[in-house]
C-alpha cells in the first residue's frame, strides 16, 4: 500500500506529513517477496501436494467415510484386508499392544499377524478410529497423507541436492503422481515411499558430514521404511548394501564409523521387535513362495515401455503384455538422461549421481526376478536361498518403485540445471531469462502429470449398520476363548475368491470375536485343507466337527448371491445344526450339536434381529 508523502512549510522549518492513500491511488501487489520466506514456500508446497493427492484419487473425497479405492485388480480383497490391519494396530494400542501378534484370524493358530505386513506406522491415523469409529475414513486419510509426504520428502531431498525451491516443488509434485504408486494404489502399504526418500537423504548427509546424530537419522529413516512396508525396506536394504560404498569420501574417518554404528543401533532397537518375531514365524511355518508365482510376478524390460494411464507421449500398448504397465514416463526419462550426464560431469553431484545410477540399474535388473538368467544361473534364487526374507517375496517387479523414484529425482534436477544454463546464456537479456524460467516450469509441470492415473474405481465398504443385528449377537453370545467360522469357504485361491472373507474380517472389527477364517500374505498349512474339505459334501460333517473341536462356537452363513444356504438342507449322521439366529439381511448363525443333545422334533424359536420377523430379501443390498 502506497502512502502520499508531502512537505509542508511551517515557519522557517519544513515539516513532513504522511497522508493516507486515496481510492485513486494505484495499489501494486508483488508476491515475490512473500515467497522468499521459507515457511511460505513450505506450506505452499504442502497445499499443492494435498491438491494433487485429492485430485489424483477423485472422487474418493466425496465419499471418504464409506468407500475405498481399488487398483488394477478391481476387487476389494486387498483394501479390506489393509483396512482390517489399520484397525488391529489401533485396537492393540488401546491395550498397550498386548497379544499384538495374535490377531483374531485363523483361530486357534498363534502369531497370525506376522503372516503379513504389520504396518505399525498406520497408528498415525488411529485417533480417527478412536474418535469417530470410522475405519474407512482412517484408511483414506492415511492414503492421502502418504501421497503428501511422498512429495514433501522428495522436495527435501532435492533441496539437499541444491535444487532451487520451485524445481524441488515440481519434483515433489511428480513424486505425488508417481505412476507405479497409482498403478498399485489398492496395496496401500506400497504407496508411502517417503521413508525410502528420507533414507537416501539421510545417507547422503551422513556421508558428507558424518557424526552419530546423522547416522542415527539414517537408521531411523530405514527403520520407518520397514514399519511402513517391510517389502520396500527389504529391497532398500539390499540396494544400500550394494551401493552405499560410493557415497563416503574418506572411509578411514572415525566419525563415519561412529555414524554407521549409531545407525545399526537405531535399526536394531526399532526394527528388531518386529523383524525377529516375523522371521521366527516364517521359519516355524516354513513359508516360501512357489517358483511359478514368483515367475509370474517378475517383470520384463518391455513392461517399462507401457504407461499405467493416459500419457502425453504414448507409443501404443498393443505390443505390451496384458496388465503390465511400468513406464515412469518418457518426458521424465528424457530429463533423467540429461541429469545423469550432467551429474557425472559436475563434481559436486557426481557421487550421488553414481549412487543413484547404481541403485537404478540394480533395481531394474532385480525386478526381472526369475526372468534374469546368466547362462544357467538364476540370481534371484541365490538371493532367496542366502538372504533372509527373500524366499518369502513374490512381487519381485516392485523393485521398479526405486527406478521410478530415481527418474523423478533426476528429472527435477534436469529442469533446474537447464534453467540455470538458460539464465547464463541469456544473462544480457532479462526478458528472455523470464521466458527460459517459464519454459522450465512448464516442462516440470508436464513431467509431473505426463501419466495421469486411470479413473479411480471405488468400492463400498461393508455396511455395519445393516448388519448390526447378527454382529451384536456374535459379540454378546460367543463365550470367551471361542471363535466363529464364516461360510461358505472360497472355492478357489485367487485374491478375488477371498473378497467375502475380508468382509467377514471387517465385521470382526466390530464384534471382536476371533475367526477361524482369514486372509493374509501367508496361510496356515492346514487352512487350505479345511477350505477344500468344506467344498466337498462327503467331508463337510467331519470338517465341521474338526472346527468345533478347535474352538468354533458358531457357524455364520451368508450365502453367495444366487446360491442356497450350504447348511440349510445339509444331512448329517452324527450331529445336527441348530439355527440360533436368523437376520433379515440373509445372515444365519448355526451351532453344531451332537445327536446326544436330544435334537428336538419341533424347531426351537429362532432369534431375529431387533425382534423384527422379516423374510430374507431376494437380493442383498449392494453395500454388503
N, C-alpha and C positions, 0 to 999 in steps of 0.2 A: 504494500500500500504506500503511495507516494504522498508526502506532505509538502505544503507550499511554504517555502522559506522566503520571507521578505525582510527588508531592512527599513526601519522607521527612524527618522531623525527626530530626536527629542533634545532640545537644547543644543549643546555642543557635542554630546556623545551619541553616536548611533546605537540604537538598540535593535537586537534581532528578535523577530517574532515568528513563531511557528503556528500556522493556521491549519485546521483540519481540511482534508480533501473534499472537493465538491463532487457532485454527480457527473460533472462534465469532465473531470479528470480521467485519464485513461489508466486503468489498473492492469498491470502486467503480472503474469504468473509464470515463474520459471521453476519447473520441478527438478532441475539438475542438482541444485544444492541439497535438496532433500535426500536424493539417492546417494549422496556422499556419506551419509550416516550408515554405519554398518548394520545397526538393528533394523533400520527401514528396509534395507536390501534383504535381510534375512526373512522378515515377515512377508515381504513382497514375494519372495520365492516360495514360501510355505503356502501362500494363497494360490499361487499358480499350480503348485503340485496338488493341492486339495481339489482345485477345479478340474485338473486333468484326471485325478482319481475318480471323481464323481462322474465326469463326462464319459470316461472310458468304460465305466460299469453301468451306464444308464440303460434302463430305467430303474435300477435297483434302489436308488434313493427314494423313489416314490412308495416303495413297499419294504422298507428296511426291517420292519418288525415281523414280517410274515413270509418273506420269500428269500431263497438262497440262489446264488449264481451257479450255473452249470457250465462245464467246459466242453471240450470236444467229444467227451464220451456220451453226452446227452442223457445221462442217468444221474440220479441224486444220491447214489450209494456213498461215494467218497465225501461229498459235502456234509451229508448227515452224520457220517462217521466222525469227521473232524469237529462237527458241532457237538457231538457227544464228548469228544476229547476235551474240548474247551470247558464244557460243564464239569467234567470229572476233576480237572485241575482246580476250578473254582470251588467245588464241593469239598475237596480234600483240604483246601486252605482254611476252611472254617473248622476243620477237625485237626489242625496242626499237622496235617499231612500223614495222619495215622493210616496204616494199610494202603499207602499210596499205590503200590504195585498190584495189590489185589483188587483189580477193577471188577465190577459186577457183570461180567460176561464169561461165557464158557464155564459156568459153575459146574462142579466144585474145583476146577483147575486153579492153581495159585499163580500169582505173578503175571496175570494176563495183560496188564497194562504195558509190560515190557515187550509184548509181541509187535508193537508198532511205535511210531514216533510219539513220545510223551508231550512234547511242545509246552514245556512249563512257562515259556515267555507269554503265553496267552493269558497268564494271570493278570496282565495289564488291563484286560477288559473284564476281569472278574467282578469289579464293583458294579458293572452294568447288570450282571446277573443277580447280584445280591440286592440291588435297589429296585430293579424293575421286574425281575424274574424272566426276562426275555433272553433266551439262549440265541435266538436268531439275530437280534439286534447286536449282541456282543460279537457274534461271528462276523457280521458285515462291518462293524466298526473296526475290528481287527484287520480285516481285508483293506479297508481304506487307509488305516494307519500304516500298514506295511508298505503300501504304494507311496504314501507321502514320505516315509522315512527312506525309501529307496532313493528318492530324489534328493533329500537332504544330505545323505551321506555321499552320494555321487558328487554333489556340488562341493562338499567339504574336501573330498579327495582332489578334485580339480583345482580348488583354491590352494591346497598344499603344493600342487604341481605348478603354481604360479600362473594359473589361467585367470584372465580378467573376470570380474564378477558376472557380467552379463553372459559371457560364454559359459561360465560354470553353471549358471541357472539353466541355460539351454541344455547343457549336458544332464543336469538333474531332471529336466522335463523329459528328455529322451529315456532316462532310466525308469521313470514312472510308466512310460509307454513301452517298456521292454517287450518285444514281440513274443519271446518264448514264455515269459511270465503270464501274459494274457492268453496264450495258447493253452496253458496248463492251469487256468485260473481256478478250476474246481479243486485242485490239490493245494489247499491254502498254505500249507507249510513250505511250499516251494516259492511262494510269492515274495516273502521278505528276504531279499538279497542284500539288504543294507548292512548286515553284520559282516558279510563277506567283503564288502567295500571298506568297511571300518577296519577289518583285519589288514587289507592291503595298505591302507593309510598308516595304521599304527606300525606295521612292519617297516615301511619306508622311513618314517620319522625315527624309529628306534635305531635303524641302521645309519642314519645321518648323524644324529647326536645321541648316542646310546647312554642310557642310565637306567636305573632299576625302575623308575616310575614309567618310562616309556615302554620298557619291557613288560611291566605289569599290565599296561593298557593293551598291548598286543595280545597278551594271554587272555585278558578279559574279552577282547573282541572275538577271538577264536572260540572262547567258551560260550559266548552268547550265540555265535553261529551254530554251535551244537544244540543249544537249548531251543533255538528257532527250528532247526531242521538237522537232525543227525546225518541225513543223507548228504546234504550240502557240506557239512563240516568234515565228513569222511573224505569227500573228494578234495576239499580245500586243503586238508592236512597232507594228503598225498602230493598235491601240486606244490605246496610250500616246501615240503621236504626235498623235492626235486629241483626247486628253482630259487629258494631264498638265499642261497650262497652268492648270488650275483650282487645283492644289494650292499653289503658292508664294504667299506674301503680298506679297513685295517682289521684283519682277523685276530691280531695279537692284542688288540685293545682290551684291557681288563674290564672296562665299563660295558663293552659289548657282551662279554660272557656273563657279567652280572645281570644285564638286561635279559639275556636268554634264560638264566636261572630263575629270575622273577617271573617270566612268562610261564615256565614249566610249573612253578609252584601254584600260580593262579589257576592254570588249567587243571592241575591235579585236584585242587580244593573244590572247584566248581563242577567240573565235568565228571570227576571220579564217582561221586554218589549216584550219578545217573548211568554212566557208561559201564561200570563194573557190574551192577545187578543185571543190566540188559545183556551183557556178554555172557554172564553165568546162565541166564535163562536160555539164550541161544544155544549154548553148549549142552545144557540139560536136555533140551528137546531135539538137538541135532538139526536145527533149522538150516536149510540151504536151498538155493534156487536151482531149478531144473535147467538143463542145457537148452532145451527148446524155448523156454520162456525168456532166458537171457538173450538168446539169439534173435528172438522176435522183437525185443525191445532195445536192440543195438542199432545205431544209426548207420547210414551210408553217406558218402560225400555228396551224392546228388540231393540228399534231404536238405542240405543247406542252401539249395537253389530256390526253394519254394516258399512264398510268403504265406503267413498264417492268416492274413486278412487282406482287404483291399489295399493295394500298394500303388505308389506313384509310378514306380518302374516295375513292370511285370512282363516276364518273357513267356507267360503261359504255364499251365500246370498239367497239360495232358500227358506229358512225358515223365511226370513225377510218380512216386509211389503213393498209393492212397493213404490218406491221413497225415503223412509226414510232411510238416511244413516248419522248417527250422532256419529260414533265412533271417538274418538281422536287418536286412535292408540294403539295397545296392548303393544308395547315396551314402549311408554310413560306412559301408565297406570301402567306397572310393575315398572318402575323407580319412578313414583309418589308414589306408595305404600311404597317403600323404604324410600323416602324422608319424608313422613308423619310420619313413625315410628321414623326415625332419628330426625325429627324436634320436636317431642314430648319428646324425650329423652334429646336433647340438650336444656339447659336452655336459651341459648342466642336467639334461634329461636322459642321457644315454643309458645309465644303469637301470633306471626304472623302465625304460622302453625295452631293454633286453629282458628284464624280469617279466614284464607283461607279455612280451613276444613268446618267451619260453612257456609261460602258463597257457597261452592261447594255443600254441602248437601242440602241447602235450594234452590239453583238454580235448581239442579237436580229434587227435589221434585215439585217445582212450574212449571217446564217445562212439567209436566204431565197434567197441566191445568184441564179440566173437567174430565179427567180420574182418578184424585185423589179423592177418597171418603173415608171418615171416618164415617162408619155407613151410615147414610142418609145425612150427612153433606158434602157439596162440598166446600172446602175452596176457590176455585177460585172465585165463585160468591159472597162470602163475601168480598173478595178484591175488586171486580168490583163494589160492592154496596157502600163501605165506603171509599175507597182510590181513590182520584181524578186521572183520567187518565186511570185507568184500565178497565173501561167499554168500552173504545174505542180500546182496544188491541184485536187483533185476532190471531197473530202469537205467541202463548204462548210458543211454542217449542224453541223460540230464547233465553230463559233463558239458553239454552245449551251453548251459547257463553262463559258464565262465567265458566262453567265446563271445557271447552277446554282450556281456558286461565290458569286456576289454574293448570291443569295437565301439561301444558308446563313449568310453573314456577317450579313446583315440580321436573319434570324430569331433568331440568338443575341443580337444587340443588343436586339431587341424583348423577349425573355424577361427580360433583365437590367433594362431600363428599366421594364418592368411590375412587376417585383418591388420595385424602388426606390419606385415610385409607391405600391404596396400598403403598404410599410413607413411611408411618410409619412402615409398616410391612417389607418393603424391604429397610430400611434405610442403611443397611450394604452392599447392592448390587446395586450400581449406575446404572449398565446396565439394571437390571430388573426394576428399577424405571422408566426408559425411556419406557420400554415395557408397564408398567402399565399406564403411561401417554398416550401413543399412543392408548392403548385399550380404555381408557376413551374418547379420541377424536373420535375414530371410533364409539363407542357406541352412543355418542352425535350426530354424523352425521346421523347414521341410524335412530335415534329417530326423527331428524328434517325432514327427507324426507321419512319416512316409508309409508306415504299415499301420493301418488303423485296425483295431480289434473288430472281429465279426460281431454282428448283432447278438447281444447277450441274451441267452435263454435263461429264464428264471423258473424255479420250481417252488411250489407252495410247500412250506413246512407242514408237517402233520398238525392237525388242529387238536390241541389239548382240551379245549372247552367241549368240543363234540364228544370226545372220548372220556370225559371226566368220570362218568359212572363206573365203568369197569376198572379205570385206573385207581379210583378210591377203594373199590372192593379189593383189589390186589394189595394195595398198601395196608389196609386195615385187617384183612383176614389171613394174610400169609404169616405163619409163625416165624419168629427169629431163627436165623440159621438155615431157612429153607429157600428154595428158588422156584422159578416158574419156567416152563418150556413153551415156546410160541410156535404155533403151527399155521400153515404147513411149512415143512423144511424145503429149502430150494432143491430143484431137480437137476441143476447144473452148477457149474463152478465159475462162471463169469461174474464180473462185478455187478452187472445188471440183475443177475439172479438173486443177489443179496440186498436188493433195494428194500424189500419188505422187512428184512432182518434189521437193517439200520433204522427203520421206522419204529420197530419194537424197542430198539436201544434208545431212541428219542423219548418214547413214552416212559421208558425206565428211568429217565432223569426226573420224573415226577413221582412215580410210586417207589423208586429206590429199592426194589427187590431184585436180587441177582437173577440173571437169565442163564439158562442152560445153553441158549443160542449165543450168537455173536458174529461180529465181522472184525477183521483186523489184517495187519500185514502178513501175519502168520496165523495158522490154526493149530490147535492141539492135535496130536497124532490120531486120536480116536474120534475126532469130530466128524470127519468125512465118512467114517464107517457108520456112525449114527445117522447121518444125513441120508446115506444110501439105503440103510435099513428102513427108515421111516417112509421111503417111497416104494417099498416092496410090500404088498399086502400080507404075505406069509410071515414076515418078520416084524410087523408093527407091534403086536402084543408083547413080544419079548423085549422089544426096544422101549416101549412104554414102561414095562416093569423095571428095566435097567435104569431108566431115567428116574423113576420114582425111588428106587433104591439109592440113587446118588444124591437125593435130597430134593427132587422136584415135587412140590406140593400141589400145584395147579398146572393144567394144560390149557393155554389160552389159544383160541382158534379164531382166525379171521380169514375165511375162505377167499381164495382168489376169485376175482370177478368172473362170473360165468361157470364156476366150478362148485360142486357141492361141498358141504362141511365134511372133511375127511374122517371125523369121529362120530358123526351123527348116526349113521347106519352101520358102524363097524361091529362085526361079530367077533366076540372074544370068548375063549374057552375057560380060562381060569380067573378072569376079572370082569368087572363091569364098570362103566363110566357114568358117574353121576354128574348131571348138568346142574351146577350150583349157581350160575349167573348167566343171564341172557340179556345182553344190551341191545337196545333198539338199533344201534348203528351197525349191528351184524356180528359183533364180537361175542363169542360164547366161551364160558370158562367151565372146565370139567375137572373132576377129581377121580383118580384111578383107585378103585377099591377091590379087594379080593372077594370071591364069592362067599366066603365065610362071614362076611359082614351083613348077611341077610338082605340080599337085593330085594327091594320092595316090589310087590306086584303092581302097585299103582305109583306113578311118578310122584316124587315129593315136590312140594311147591318150589318154584324157581324164583330166585330174587331177580328183580329187574331194576334198571337204572332209575333212581328217583321215584320208584313206585309206579311208573307210568307203563301200562301194559300196551305196548305197541308191537306191531309185526315188523319184521325185518324189511327194510326198504329193498326194492328190486335192484337198485344200484346204489353203491356207497357214494358219499359226497366226494368231490374232486380233491378237497383238502386232505382227505385220508388217502 
